[in-house]
Amino acid sequence: MNKPNIILILTDHFRRDSLRPDITPTLCQLAGSGTNFANAYSAAPLCQPARNSIITGMHPSVTGICGNQSPPIDDSLRDDTFMNHLQTAGYHTAMIGKHHYIDRYGIGMDISADTPEIQRYGFDHVCQVNDDGENLHNDDEYTRWLADNGKLDEFRAIDVWGTSQHPFPADETADGFIGVNGIRFVKDYKEDKPFYLNLSFIGPHPPFWHPAGFDVDPDQATDPIGVKEPGNVRERRTHYLAKCRLIDHYVAGLLQVLEEREMRENTVIIFSSDHGDCLGDFDIWDKRFFYEASVGVPLFMCGAQVESEARQSGARISKALVSHLDLYPTVLGLAGLDAEPDRRRPGRDLRSIVSGAGGGHEHIVSELATAMMIRTGNWKLVFDPQAGGVQQLFNLVRDPDELDNLAGAAGYESITAQLGEKLLADKIRRSQFTHVKEEQRLQRVHIE
């Protein structure tokens, strides 16, 4: 069997509940043609830690990338990304859009100068685009394109945080530029080898502005949870959904080109987001929290080597607990490679979950700064020693909206202790080990 092309479509701040037929019909059709993972989680609800965890298969506490101003991962990890292994296996690799593997958010910077450094992560082709807002005072491939077309001054004269209406047509927005270049990459691809494409949109990251033709009716937006006075949240959410709709438009264009080039049958498409967004829930306009809206992510895969038969109830939806860390062994497995055994990489090939050959995880761990979250089938616990210990405890079966925080409540001491023990065991398993010759000398330590 020929090695498949692999396309990872990555977004920023995209909530699970934004995958909706009325907003993202193309993405929903794709999810329905493969397997949609309803309980997928980011390894960290923040951009730079999450994205480095995706490409290394390791938690932030292992990569050392614990915030958005972290230094780059060390060279040994950079050489061990799944993209570098794909290159070794004969893939042509490309990154188009936002990467945020390194922090380049300053003033007067041209991030295109970083291209050789980004290629070191395992890319043959790189086209870098900054977040909207950052491109007002920094340069990238998009601002260079605007300058070449005489539109940069007009773009930078706009208060992007004070408007919801983008002045340019869709193809001339930052996400449009990313989408057009991703479609062009596939349309013009002539290499005699399979390709890996990371098409990485900057939306629906704020600011919530969008071009004409993608408006969303306010009635299509939902009210926030955990808020007594929602204010103008519904209006802001409509603009957020419009950015999701814009991304869906370019995914449709990408599919059309794959069909035209007869590549669709031998291409795997994976869709996800680095994290979600509270989007006004609990009066929070940010990620960085372990609420489902923030740490939960959309994740589906379809195409070659992916189970696609529908169940009687409709599309194939897996309720298994999965993590972004599972993408590392999954991508390598799709390319016919085996991930080397490594205690630092707890991920599992998602195809085994899809096929029924293996289950999901007993629990999922996510990290950010001094806090950690553990999610089991029914429960979620958030522990932050710097803030005083257990911060949140939710029974997600009885309380899916996370409105009843049981941390410290009488009667829940046992489950709190159990989850705390699991969290400690997980941390020790990843960070401490011994050598075989010491196995019988250290209390019969088990070697994994």
N, C-alpha and C positions, 0 to 999 in steps of 0.2 A: 504494500500500500504506500502511495506517495505521502510524504510528510505534508501536513496541511499548512496553509497559510493561517496565521494567528493574528487576530485584531483585538486589542484590548482598548475598548472605548472607556475612558476615565473622565469623570466629571468632578466638580468641586461644590460641596454643600448640597448635593442632591439627596433629598429625603426619600425613604422607601415609599411613602404614600404619594409621591409625585409621579410614580408610574401609574398613569390613569389613561384609559382609552380616549377620554375627551381632551386630554392635554398632550399625551405622548403616544399616539396610535401606533407609530412604527415600532417604538421600543416595546410596547405591549405585545405587538404581533410577534416580534422576535422572542420575547420571553415565553410566549405561548408555544413557539415552535421548538423550544428546547426545554431546559429546566430552570425554574425560578427558585432561588433559595430565599425563603421567607424570613429566616432567622440568621442573617449574615451580619457580621460585626467588623468594624474597623479595629485595627490593632492599637490605634490611638486616635481620638477625635480631634485631630489637628493636622494641618497639611503636611509639613515637612516630616514629622515622625511617621505619619501614616504612609506616605509615599515611599520612604526608605524601607519601611517594613514590608511593603508589597514586593519590592524588587529583591530583597534579601531573604524573605521568609522568616525574619527574626523580630522579636519584640524590641521596642525602643530602648529598654534597659540593656539590651545586648548590642544593638547598633551604636548606642551612644547618642542617638538623635532624639532628644527629649523635648525639643521646642522648635519654634520657627526661626530662631536665630542660632541654631546649633552649627558647629563646624561640620565639614563634610565627613562622611564615613571614611575609615582608613582604607588604604589601597588594597589590603587583603580582602575586605568585603566588597570593594568596588569591582575587583576582578572576579568576584564570586556571585554577581547578580545573575538572574536567570537569562538576561539578555546576552551577557558574555558567553554563557553556555550555549545559547542558541546560535551565536556566531560560530562557535567551534563546531557545532553540528551542521553547519552549512547554510544557515539562514542569513538573509539580508535583513537588517534591523533598522527601524526608523522610529523617531520620536517627533511628533508634530504637535505643538501646543505648549501647555504648561507642564513643567516637570517638578519644580520645587524640591529637587534633591539637595541643592545647596541654596543658601540664603543670599539673595541679591536684591534686597529691597532697600535702596538708598536714594540718593538724588544725583542725577547727572551720570548714571551708569548706562553703559551699552552692554546688555547681557549677551549679545551675539559674540562678544569677545570670549565668552566662556565655552564656546562650542567645542574646542578640543578637549576641555575638561569633561564636558557632558558625554562626549563620544567615549571617553574612558569607561563609562558605566556600561558600555556594550552596544553602542549605536553606530551604524554606518552613516546614517543620514539624520541630521538634526535641524529642526526649525523651531526656534524658541519664541514664545509669546508670554509677555507679562500679564499680571492681573490688570483689569480695568482699574483705573485710579493710579496704579503704579506706572502705567504707561504715559501718564501726564508729565512725568519728570524723569523718566528713564526710557532708553531706546531698546528696541527689539526688532524682530523681522517685520512685525505688523506696523510699527511706527515708521520703519524705513519704507515700507510699501506706501503708507500714507504720504510720506514726504515725496516719494517719486511721482505720486499722482496729484500733488499740489493740495492735499487735504489736511496735512498735519497741523497747521496753524489753526484752522477752523476747529479741529478736534480738540486741541488743547485749550481753546478759549471757552469751552463749555464746562459748566459746573456739573460734573457727572453725578455728584451726590445730591444735587438739588432738582433733578429731572427724572422722569420715567421714560421720556421719549428720545430715542437715539436719532440724531439728525441724518444718518446715512442709511442707505439701503442695507438689507440683511447681509449681503456678501461683503460689505465694506465695514462691518463691525468686527471686533476682535474674534468672537466665536465664529462669525462667518468666514473670516480669513483662515481660521484653523480648519473649518469644515471644507472649504474650497480646496485648500492645499492637501488635505487628507484624501479627498476624492481624486484630485489630480495625481497624487502619488500612485493610487491603484490604477487609474486610467492609463498612466504612462509607464507602468512597471514592465520592464523587459528583461530582467535578470533571469538566468536559467537556474533558479533556486527558489525555494519558498521564502516568503517574507513574514516578518513580525512587524506589525505597526501598532504603536501606542498613539492613538488619536486622543489627545488630552485637552478637553474643552475647559475654559476658565469659568464658565457658568455652571449652575446658577449662583455662583459667588456674587455677593453685592459689589458694586451698586446695582440696584434692581431697575436698570433701564433696558429698553429693547427697541428694535426698529418697528416701523409701521407694518401692519399685516399679521402681527402675532399677538394681538391683544387678547386678554382673557376677561370674560364677564365676571364681575365681582361675585355673582351668585355661584360661580364655580369654585370659589375659595371657601375654606372652612374657618371657623372661629378657633382661636387658640384654646388650649386646655390649661387648667391651673391658673386662670386669670379672671378676676372679677370685673375689671373695666377694660375691655379689649381695645378701645380707642380706634385708631385707623389701621389696626393689624390686618383686617380683611383686604383693604386696598393695597397694602404693601405685599401681601401674599399673592394678589393677582399679578403683580409685576414680576414676582419671583417665578410664578408658573409660566409666565410669558417667556422667560429665559429658558425654562425647560422645553417649552414648545419649539423654540428656535433650535435647540440642539437636536430635537427629534427630526426637524426638517432636514438637517444635514446628514443624519443617519439614514434617512430615506434616500438621499442622493447617493450615499455610499453604497447602499444595497443595489440601487439601479445599475451602478457601474460594475459591481461584482457580477450581476446577472448578464450584462452586456458582454463582459469578458469571459463568461462561462467559468467563473471562479467560485461561485457561491457554494457548490457542492463540496469543494475541497478547502473550505475556509471555516475556521472556528471563530465565532464572535463572542467575546466576554464583555459584559457591561457592568460597571460599578461606579462608585464615587469614593473619594478619599475618606469622607465622613458625611454626616448630615448637617442639619441646622435646626436649632430650637425654633427659630422663625416666630418668635413671640410667645411660644409656650412657656409658662411659668415666668412670664415677663422677661424672657431672655432672648436677645438677638445675637446669637453667637453659636459656635460649636463649643469645644472645650468642656463639655459636660457629658456625664454617662447616662443621661436620659436616652430612651430609645430613639427619639427624633435626631439626636446628635451622634451617638455612637453606632446606631444601627445604620446599615447601608443597603441600597439595592444591589443585588448580584444575580445575574443569570448568565448562562452560556448556551449556545446553540450552534448547530452546524455539524461539520465532520466530527465523528467519534463521540457525539453527544446523543444520549437517549432523547427521543422526541415524541414517542407515542403518547397520545393523550389518555388520561384516565376518564372514567365515566363522568366525573364531576367537572371535567374541563381540562384546562392546561395542566401540565405536570408541575406541581409545586412541591418542593421538598421543605419539610419543617425541621430538618436536621440543623443542629447548631454548627455553623461554619464561620470561618474567619478569613480575613484578607491574607493571613499567613498560609492559607491553603492554595493560594494562587501560584506560589513558587513551585511546589511539586506538580501541580496541575499543568502548568505551561510546559515544564520539562517533560512530563509524561506525554503530552500531546505531540511533542517533537520526537518521541521515541527515546527519551533519555530518562535515566533513573537518578533521582536526587540522592546524593551520597548521605548515608546515615550521619546525623548530626544532632546531638542533644539540644542544640540551640534552636533547632527548627522543628516545631511541633506540628507543622502543617500536614495535611493529608490530601492526596489526589482526589479532587471532587468527582472524577469520573467513577471511582469506586462507590461513592455514595449514590450517584445517579443510577448506576447499574444494579445496585443492591448488594454488591460484593462486600461492602463495608459500611458501617454506620458513621454518623457524624460524631462530633466530640461530646464527651460527657459534660464538659463545661468549656466555656470560652473566657479568656482573660484579655482585658484591654488595659492599657496604661497611659497615664499622662502626668508628667511632673512627679509629685510625691504620692499621687493617688493611683489606685488599682480597682478595677471592676472584675467581678466574677459572675458569670451568668450560667445557671444550670437550666434544666427543663422548666422548672417552676419559679425559680428564685433569682434575684439579682441583689448582690451586695457590693457596696462601694466603700473602700477602706482608705483612709488618708491619715497616716500617723502624725503628720505635721499639723493637721487640723483637729487632732484629738481622737482618732480611731475610726470606728464605724460611722459613716456619714449617712448612708441610705440603705434601706432594706425593703425590697418590694416583692410581693407575691404577684408575678406577672399573669398568673391564671385568673385570679380573682380581681386583680387591679391592673389591667393592661395599660391604662393611662398614667400609672405611677402617681396617683393622687394621695395615696395613704402610705406615708413613710413609717415603717415599723421599727426603724433603728432605735434601740433602747427601750422598746415597749415590752411590758411584762408578758411572759408567755412565749417569747421568741428567742430566748437565750440559747436554746439547743441548736436551732437552725443557724443562728448567727455564729456559734462556735464551729459547727460543721463546715460552713462556707469559709470561715477564717482559716481552718485547718487545710482545706483544699487549696486556698490561695497561697498559704505558706509552703505547702508541699510542692506546688507548681513552681514557685520561685526558687526553691532549693534545687529541684530537679534540673532547672535550666542553668543555674549558676554554680553549682557545686558538683564535683565528681572525684573519683579516685581511679587509680590504676589497677590493673588486674592483679598484680602481685601483692597488693595491699588488701585484696578482697576479704581474706580470712582474718586479717589482723585488725580491721576496723569493724568489729561487731558484725561480721559476716555481711558486709555491705553488698547490696545487690547491684550488679553492673548491667546497665541497659545498653 
